Amino acid sequence: MTTEYRFADETISCPLQLSLPTSSSRPVANIELSLNSTTNVRPEFSSYISRGVMNGEEWALGTVAGEPGWAFITGQASVGHISADGSMIALNVVNEALEPWIAELITAWVLTYRLVVLDRWTFHGSAVEIPGWGSVAFLGAMGAGKSTVAAALCATGATLIADDLLTGTVSNREIRLQQTSSTLKLRDGARHLGHRIPGGLLSETFDHRLGVEMSAELHGLPLRRVMFIVREPSKVGLRQLRPVEVTTRLLAESKIFTWQDPKYREIEFDAACDIAARVPGFELSPAHWNDETTADELADFVRQTVL
């Protein structure tokens, strides 16, 4: 099955063949965790939503005949089950595999799986809400600076919506993002920005980044801009993207790789087209951006170009 979406002067078709990355988020459901000391028994999948190989091990999400809900496997570390209504996740982890980085990676994938089976779209990016204006999402390659830009804006009054996992709904022809994270994870070059965030609780993450946990109330303001960050000196400034460009770039930032069920790929495709049709998208390359850039300087540049 192929779905087409027509913009003012261009048409785009689904499915697209793209390389899809991964990342993480905080819990959004009740998780029952159990440990064992032996290798987990692989579920007998009757159909797959997603199936692929990561670090030489199988990662899959699908259904098992005669069982409600969905089963998943995340390598040799864990197997589990998501209830039919998505409210409960049973997670069985091999004891020896429960290192901090494995636990966080598994949690990230399981929570993304949960959103997928509830027919929710997911993209890899960060987002903040700017008081009195709306929300803005930042996407780009790993290390492009999504969390860095979010940190600069949070240090100057914005509220964090997401760091790595974007999801949301369409309401009254507006896109509204759902908060999926209250913690930013900043690499060494952006640590100084984390110390500027008011009320931020600082910690060291499993991958040696600075974690900044924040507590602030969101007002549910609509998504006003989608920004794709590019760190190329030859592209300093801002360029508005055509809707087709926004769609293909969003799909390149999918949270799930190796789709097996076209239904879920079409949900993601439709979401990307909806966002591209309703929200202006831009390619952003901050000028003179380095480890010494202050929160005020970076936030001012982003606000001037975005707003």
C-alpha positions in Angstrom: 0.0 0.0 0.0 1.3 3.5 -0.9 -0.1 6.7 0.6 0.3 10.0 -1.2 0.2 13.5 0.4 -0.2 16.5 -1.8 1.1 19.9 -0.8 0.4 23.1 -2.7 2.8 22.3 -5.5 4.5 19.0 -4.7 3.4 15.4 -3.9 5.2 12.9 -1.7 4.6 9.1 -1.4 4.9 6.6 1.4 6.8 4.4 2.1 10.2 6.0 1.9 13.5 4.0 2.2 15.4 5.8 5.0 18.0 5.1 7.7 16.3 5.5 11.0 18.2 6.4 14.3 17.3 5.8 18.0 17.5 7.5 21.4 15.7 7.7 24.8 13.0 9.3 27.0 11.6 9.1 30.5 8.9 6.6 31.6 5.2 7.3 30.7 3.6 4.0 31.9 3.7 1.6 34.8 6.6 -0.9 34.5 6.7 -4.2 36.3 10.4 -5.3 36.4 11.6 -8.8 37.1 15.1 -10.2 37.0 16.5 -13.6 36.2 19.9 -15.1 36.0 19.5 -17.0 32.7 19.0 -16.1 29.1 15.4 -15.0 28.3 13.1 -17.1 26.2 12.4 -15.5 22.9 8.7 -14.7 22.2 7.1 -16.7 19.5 6.0 -13.8 17.3 3.1 -14.4 14.9 3.6 -10.9 13.3 6.0 -8.1 13.5 5.6 -4.3 13.8 9.3 -3.7 13.9 12.3 -6.1 13.6 16.0 -5.4 13.2 19.5 -6.1 14.5 21.4 -3.8 16.8 24.9 -4.6 17.9 24.5 -8.1 16.5 21.4 -8.8 18.5 17.7 -9.0 17.6 15.3 -6.2 18.6 11.7 -6.7 17.7 8.1 -5.7 18.5 5.1 -7.7 17.5 2.2 -9.9 18.5 2.0 -13.5 19.8 -0.9 -15.7 18.7 -3.6 -16.0 21.4 -2.1 -13.3 23.6 -3.6 -9.8 23.9 -1.2 -6.8 23.7 2.2 -6.9 22.2 5.5 -8.7 22.9 9.0 -7.3 22.4 12.7 -8.4 22.7 15.6 -6.0 23.1 18.6 -8.2 22.4 19.6 -10.8 25.0 19.1 -8.3 27.8 15.3 -8.3 28.1 11.9 -9.5 26.8 8.6 -8.1 27.8 4.9 -7.4 27.1 2.8 -4.3 26.7 -0.8 -4.5 27.7 -3.6 -4.0 25.2 -4.4 -0.5 26.5 -0.7 0.4 26.9 -1.0 1.1 30.7 1.2 -1.7 31.9 4.6 -2.9 30.7 6.1 -6.2 32.0 9.8 -6.3 31.6 12.0 -9.3 32.3 15.7 -8.5 32.4 18.7 -10.8 32.6 20.5 -10.0 35.9 24.0 -9.8 34.5 22.8 -7.4 31.7 21.3 -4.8 34.1 24.1 -2.2 33.7 23.0 1.4 33.9 23.4 2.1 30.2 21.6 -1.1 29.2 18.7 -0.3 31.6 18.3 3.2 30.1 18.5 2.0 26.6 15.9 -0.7 27.2 13.6 1.8 28.9 13.9 4.2 26.0 13.0 1.6 23.5 10.2 0.1 25.5 8.5 3.4 26.0 8.9 4.3 22.3 7.3 0.9 21.5 4.4 1.7 23.8 3.7 4.9 21.9 3.9 3.1 18.6 1.3 0.4 19.6 -1.0 3.1 20.7 -0.8 4.5 17.2 1.2 7.5 18.2 3.9 9.0 16.0 7.5 9.4 17.4 10.5 11.4 16.1 14.0 11.9 17.4 14.4 15.5 18.6 14.2 18.1 21.4 11.5 20.7 22.1 10.8 23.6 24.4 7.8 25.8 25.1 8.4 29.6 24.9 6.0 31.5 27.2 3.3 33.5 25.4 4.3 32.2 22.0 4.3 28.5 21.5 6.6 25.5 21.2 9.5 24.8 18.9 11.1 21.5 18.0 14.7 20.9 17.2 15.9 17.9 15.1 19.2 16.9 13.5 21.9 14.4 13.4 23.5 13.0 16.7 25.7 15.7 18.2 24.1 18.5 16.0 23.1 20.5 19.1 19.4 19.8 19.7 19.8 19.6 23.5 22.3 22.5 23.5 19.8 24.8 21.9 17.1 23.6 24.2 19.3 24.2 27.2 20.1 27.8 26.1 16.4 28.5 25.7 15.5 26.9 29.1 18.3 29.0 30.7 16.5 32.1 29.4 12.9 31.3 30.3 11.6 28.4 28.1 10.2 25.1 29.5 11.5 21.7 28.4 9.0 19.5 26.5 11.3 16.8 25.1 14.9 15.7 24.9 15.2 12.9 22.3 11.6 11.8 21.9 9.0 13.9 20.2 5.3 12.9 20.1 2.0 14.7 20.1 -1.5 15.2 18.7 -3.3 17.2 16.1 -6.1 19.3 17.7 -8.2 21.9 15.9 -5.7 21.8 13.0 -2.8 22.6 15.4 0.1 20.3 16.4 0.5 20.0 20.2 3.5 18.2 21.6 3.3 15.9 24.6 5.9 16.3 27.3 8.2 13.2 27.3 11.1 14.4 29.3 12.0 16.6 32.3 15.7 16.1 32.0 18.2 17.4 29.5 21.4 15.5 28.8 24.3 17.8 27.8 27.7 16.9 26.3 30.9 18.5 27.5 30.7 21.4 25.2 27.3 22.4 26.5 27.8 21.8 30.3 28.2 25.5 31.0 24.6 26.1 29.7 23.2 23.5 32.1 24.5 25.4 35.1 22.5 28.4 33.9 19.1 26.7 34.0 17.1 28.1 37.0 16.2 25.4 39.5 17.9 22.6 37.5 19.0 19.6 39.5 22.4 18.4 38.2 23.6 14.8 37.9 26.0 12.7 35.9 24.4 10.4 33.3 25.5 6.9 32.5 27.2 8.1 29.3 29.1 10.8 31.1 26.9 13.7 30.1 25.5 16.4 32.4 21.9 15.7 33.4 19.7 18.7 34.2 16.3 17.8 35.7 13.7 20.6 35.6 10.2 20.9 37.0 7.9 23.4 35.3 4.3 23.6 34.2 3.5 23.5 30.5 0.6 25.5 29.0 0.0 23.2 26.0 0.9 25.9 23.5 0.8 24.7 19.8 3.9 23.9 17.8 5.0 27.0 15.9 8.3 26.0 14.3 10.3 22.9 13.4 14.0 23.6 13.2 16.6 21.2 11.7 20.0 22.0 13.1 23.0 21.8 10.8 26.5 22.5 12.0 28.2 23.7 8.8 30.1 27.0 8.6 29.1 27.4 5.0 25.4 27.4 6.0 25.3 30.0 8.8 21.9 31.5 9.2 18.4 30.3 8.4 16.7 28.8 5.4 13.0 28.0 5.1 12.3 24.5 3.9 9.6 23.3 1.5 6.9 21.1 3.0 8.3 18.1 1.1 11.8 18.8 2.6 10.3 19.0 6.1 8.5 15.7 5.6 11.5 13.8 4.4 13.7 15.2 7.1 11.2 14.3 9.8 11.0 10.7 8.5 14.8 10.5 8.6 14.5 11.3 12.3 12.1 8.4 13.1 12.6 6.7 16.5 11.9 3.2 15.1 14.0 1.3 12.5 13.1 -1.6 10.2 9.4 -1.3 10.0 7.6 -4.6 9.2 4.0 -3.5 9.4 3.0 -0.7 6.9 0.2 0.5 9.2 2.7 2.1 11.6 4.9 3.5 8.9 1.9 5.2 7.4 0.9 6.7 10.8 4.4 8.2 11.0 4.2 9.3 7.3 0.8 11.0 7.9 2.1 12.7 11.0 5.2 14.1 9.2 3.0 15.4 6.4 0.5 16.9 8.9 3.3 18.7 10.6 4.9 19.9 7.4 1.5 21.2 6.1 0.7 23.1 9.4 4.1 24.2 10.8 6.8 26.2 9.1 10.1 24.3 8.9 13.6 25.7 8.8 17.2 24.7 8.5 19.2 26.5 11.2 22.9 26.9 11.5 23.9 29.0 14.5 26.8 31.5 13.9 30.0 31.4 15.9 28.8 28.5 18.0 31.5 27.0 20.2 32.2 25.9 23.8 32.4 29.5 24.9 29.1 30.6 23.6 26.9 31.8 26.4 23.3 30.9 27.0 22.2 34.4 26.3 24.1 34.6 23.0 22.8 31.3 21.7 19.3 31.9 22.9 19.3 35.4 21.4 20.4 34.1 18.1 17.8 31.3 18.1 15.0 33.7 19.2 15.8 36.3 16.6 15.8 33.7 13.8 13.0 31.5 15.1 10.5 34.1 16.3 
